Amino acid sequence: MKALFSGTALIVFFHALFSHAVGISAFAVDESMPYGRVCLTVRDGAEKTEAPFEGDSKPGPGRSLQAYLDSNGKTACFAIVAAFLKSSGALANGWRPVFVDLGSDGFEEKKVPLGGERWGWERPAEAFEVFAVFIPKGAQGTEKARELVAKLQDPGAPAAVAKLQARQLREELLRIAAIQTSGAAQPTGEPVKIGGTVRGEGDFPWLKHARSISFTDGRAGLSIFRYGGG
């Protein structure tokens, strides 16, 4: 009997099978080993608020998404953050994927998107998934993912080409992460908030809401944030 799955198809099958666990596992990380931390937030420019992204978060006027990341520096690493439509694997809402170097110094905060980019989230949209992948430098087989991130920066690329590249990037990130689930860091305290929303212009206490994701010299770590659409 012919094998039902092989290669990427097998990876995608197991991703679907265990997708309920990715990004929400309560497993704690071993702090003596390499790990990264990530928090996805919803910023409201009109209300001047910021809140942790949840599955039932909603878009609205002046709203955008932002991710905070760092790593503990046990192993030099970089991260790729990318958002994909659940239905097709194309880039969600035109948000371009981001490559960010987390270095080896340890706990150096990075924000995504970089520079003047903005992941505007103002209108109802299809269901999407935001991938945050922590990848050790020197890991084998990661070149294609980095090349696809670079290619997807071209706003003038034909839509069909960009869609294909996005789907390929999603599959590559799943492959190099080997379906590793993430452990959600337990909050150590509560920020001053109203219904989980922090008001004001100060720095958002993202570490109190961050997920911790283990990785090794040979395997990346993956966390997925999901939005159900509407």
C-alpha positions as CSV (number, residue, x, y, z in Angstrom):
1,M,0.0,0.0,0.0
2,K,1.4,3.4,-1.0
3,A,2.3,5.8,1.8
4,L,-0.5,8.3,2.5
5,F,1.9,11.1,3.5
6,S,5.5,12.1,2.9
7,G,7.7,15.1,3.4
8,T,5.8,18.3,3.8
9,A,2.4,16.6,3.5
10,L,3.2,14.6,6.6
11,I,4.2,17.7,8.5
12,V,1.0,19.5,7.6
13,F,-1.0,16.5,8.6
14,F,0.5,16.4,12.1
15,H,0.2,20.2,12.4
16,A,-3.5,19.9,11.8
17,L,-3.8,17.0,14.2
18,F,-2.0,18.8,17.0
19,S,-2.8,22.4,16.2
20,H,-5.0,22.8,19.3
21,A,-1.8,22.5,21.4
22,V,0.5,24.7,19.5
23,G,1.1,28.0,21.3
24,I,-1.1,27.2,24.3
25,S,0.7,24.4,26.0
26,A,1.3,25.0,29.7
27,F,4.7,23.2,29.6
28,A,7.3,25.2,31.4
29,V,10.7,25.8,29.7
30,D,14.0,24.7,31.1
31,E,15.7,28.1,31.7
32,S,19.1,26.6,31.6
33,M,18.5,25.8,27.9
34,P,17.9,28.2,24.9
35,Y,14.4,29.7,24.8
36,G,12.7,32.7,23.4
37,R,9.7,34.8,24.5
38,V,7.0,36.4,22.4
39,C,3.9,38.4,23.0
40,L,1.5,39.6,20.4
41,T,-0.6,42.7,21.2
42,V,-3.4,44.8,19.8
43,R,-2.6,48.5,19.8
44,D,-5.4,51.0,19.5
45,G,-4.1,54.3,18.2
46,A,-7.5,56.1,18.7
47,E,-8.0,55.0,22.3
48,K,-4.3,55.0,23.1
49,T,-4.4,51.5,24.6
50,E,-2.6,48.2,24.1
51,A,-3.8,44.7,25.1
52,P,-2.5,41.2,24.7
53,F,-3.8,39.5,21.5
54,E,-6.5,36.9,22.2
55,G,-8.4,34.5,20.0
56,D,-11.5,36.7,20.4
57,S,-9.7,40.0,19.8
58,K,-11.3,42.2,17.2
59,P,-10.1,44.7,14.6
60,G,-11.2,48.3,14.7
61,P,-10.4,51.8,13.6
62,G,-6.9,52.8,14.5
63,R,-5.9,49.2,15.6
64,S,-2.8,47.3,14.6
65,L,-0.8,44.3,15.7
66,Q,2.6,44.3,17.3
67,A,4.9,41.5,18.5
68,Y,7.5,41.8,21.2
69,L,10.4,39.2,21.2
70,D,13.6,38.3,23.0
71,S,15.7,35.3,23.8
72,N,17.8,34.2,26.8
73,G,21.0,34.3,24.8
74,K,22.0,30.7,25.5
75,T,22.3,30.2,21.8
76,A,22.5,33.0,19.2
77,C,19.3,33.0,17.2
78,F,17.0,34.9,14.9
79,A,13.2,34.9,14.6
80,I,10.8,35.0,11.8
81,V,7.3,36.4,12.4
82,A,4.7,35.9,9.7
83,A,0.9,36.0,9.4
84,F,-0.9,33.6,7.1
85,L,-4.6,33.2,6.1
86,K,-5.9,30.0,7.5
87,S,-7.8,29.2,4.3
88,S,-5.1,29.6,1.7
89,G,-1.8,30.1,3.4
90,A,-1.4,33.5,1.7
91,L,-0.1,36.5,3.7
92,A,-2.8,37.8,6.0
93,N,-3.9,41.4,5.3
94,G,-0.8,42.2,3.2
95,W,1.4,42.0,6.3
96,R,4.9,41.2,5.2
97,P,6.9,38.6,7.1
98,V,9.7,39.9,9.3
99,F,13.2,38.5,10.0
100,V,14.8,39.8,13.2
101,D,18.2,39.0,14.7
102,L,18.0,38.3,18.4
103,G,21.7,38.1,18.9
104,S,23.4,36.2,21.8
105,D,23.6,38.9,24.5
106,G,20.3,37.7,26.0
107,F,16.9,39.4,26.7
108,E,17.4,42.2,24.1
109,E,13.8,43.3,23.3
110,K,12.8,43.5,19.7
111,K,9.5,44.8,18.2
112,V,7.8,43.6,15.1
113,P,7.1,45.0,12.5
114,L,10.3,46.9,12.2
115,G,10.9,50.6,11.5
116,G,8.0,52.4,10.0
117,E,6.0,49.3,9.1
118,R,2.6,48.9,10.6
119,W,0.3,45.8,10.7
120,G,-2.9,47.7,10.4
121,W,-5.9,45.7,11.7
122,E,-8.9,47.9,11.1
123,R,-11.5,45.9,9.2
124,P,-13.1,42.5,9.6
125,A,-10.9,39.9,8.0
126,E,-10.5,36.2,7.3
127,A,-9.2,33.8,9.9
128,F,-5.4,34.0,10.2
129,E,-2.5,32.6,12.1
130,V,0.6,34.6,13.3
131,F,3.7,32.4,13.4
132,A,6.6,33.3,15.7
133,V,9.6,31.0,15.0
134,F,12.9,31.1,17.0
135,I,15.7,29.6,14.9
136,P,19.3,29.0,16.2
137,K,22.0,30.6,14.0
138,G,23.7,27.9,12.0
139,A,20.8,25.6,12.0
140,Q,20.7,23.5,8.8
141,G,18.0,23.8,6.2
142,T,16.8,27.4,7.1
143,E,18.2,29.2,4.1
144,K,15.0,28.7,2.0
145,A,12.9,30.3,4.7
146,R,15.1,33.4,4.9
147,E,15.1,33.7,1.1
148,L,11.3,33.5,1.0
149,V,11.1,36.2,3.7
150,A,13.3,38.4,1.5
151,K,11.3,37.8,-1.6
152,L,8.0,38.6,0.1
153,Q,9.2,42.1,0.8
154,D,8.6,43.1,-2.8
155,P,5.2,44.9,-2.9
156,G,5.2,44.8,-6.7
157,A,5.4,41.0,-7.0
158,P,2.4,39.4,-8.9
159,A,-0.3,38.3,-6.5
160,A,-0.1,34.7,-7.6
161,V,3.6,34.6,-7.1
162,A,3.4,36.2,-3.6
163,K,0.7,33.7,-2.6
164,L,2.8,30.7,-3.7
165,Q,5.8,32.1,-1.8
166,A,3.8,32.7,1.3
167,R,2.5,29.1,1.2
168,Q,6.0,27.8,0.8
169,L,7.2,29.9,3.7
170,R,4.5,28.6,6.0
171,E,5.4,25.0,5.1
172,E,9.1,25.8,5.6
173,L,8.5,27.2,9.1
174,L,6.5,24.2,10.1
175,R,9.2,21.9,8.8
176,I,12.1,23.6,10.6
177,A,10.1,23.8,13.8
178,A,9.3,20.1,13.6
179,I,5.8,20.9,15.1
180,Q,7.4,21.9,18.4
181,T,4.8,23.2,20.7
182,S,5.4,26.2,22.9
183,G,5.0,26.6,26.7
184,A,3.0,29.6,27.8
185,A,4.9,31.6,30.4
186,Q,2.9,32.0,33.6
187,P,2.3,35.7,34.4
188,T,4.3,36.8,37.5
189,G,2.1,39.8,38.2
190,E,-0.6,42.0,36.8
191,P,-0.1,45.4,35.1
192,V,-2.4,48.2,35.8
193,K,-5.1,47.4,33.3
194,I,-8.8,47.6,32.5
195,G,-10.1,44.3,31.2
196,G,-6.6,43.3,30.2
197,T,-6.1,46.6,28.4
198,V,-3.2,48.9,29.4
199,R,-3.9,52.5,29.0
200,G,-1.4,55.3,28.4
201,E,1.7,56.0,26.4
202,G,4.2,54.0,28.6
203,D,5.9,50.8,27.7
204,F,3.6,47.8,27.6
205,P,4.5,45.1,30.2
206,W,4.6,42.4,27.6
207,L,6.7,40.0,29.6
208,K,3.8,39.5,31.9
209,H,1.8,38.1,29.0
210,A,4.6,36.4,27.0
211,R,4.9,32.8,25.8
212,S,8.2,31.0,26.3
213,I,9.3,28.8,23.5
214,S,12.2,26.3,23.8
215,F,14.5,25.6,20.9
216,T,17.8,23.7,20.5
217,D,20.9,24.0,18.3
218,G,19.2,21.6,15.8
219,R,15.6,22.5,16.1
220,A,13.6,25.7,16.0
221,G,10.7,26.7,18.4
222,L,7.3,27.7,17.1
223,S,4.4,29.5,18.7
224,I,1.1,30.3,16.8
225,F,-1.4,33.0,17.6
226,R,-4.8,32.4,15.9
227,Y,-7.7,34.7,14.9
228,G,-11.0,33.0,14.0
229,G,-12.2,35.7,11.5
230,G,-15.1,38.1,11.5
